[in-house]
Amino acid sequence: MKLMEKTKTYIQLKDLDVYKLARKLSDTGWGVYESLNWNEKRIMGNQFIESIDSIGANIAEGYARYHYLDKVKFYYISRGSLSEACDHWLELLCKRNKIEKNKYDSLKEIAARLSIKLNNFISSVYRSRTTSLNKSR
């Protein structure tokens, strides 16, 4: 009897929903950053855009890692950057009237969806590792 070979499917980074949302958040955040003047960019805009861009960058770096603990470390950093960008800098931009209400709402909505996706993504990495260990026993 001939055994069928199992082929693993590989999802490209650009096709991951969690990464797509991170990029969408970056693109939307860039519009906010560009509207700031030089001094506002220097004081808070640079940190805002660096933290918002860091979300997708850390997802990408983690996705390229082999070991699941290495992957998860970068996904946790990504989650921290999401909080920094949207729970701190975005709130300051809003409080200081440096962002339009519709852009603020859009960023908060994307961030909420991304937070759920990122937490689920982290959980799936742990589950896949557990499943893999159980199969090898």
Order of alpha helices (4+ residues) and beta strands (2+ residues): alpha-alpha-alpha-alpha-alpha
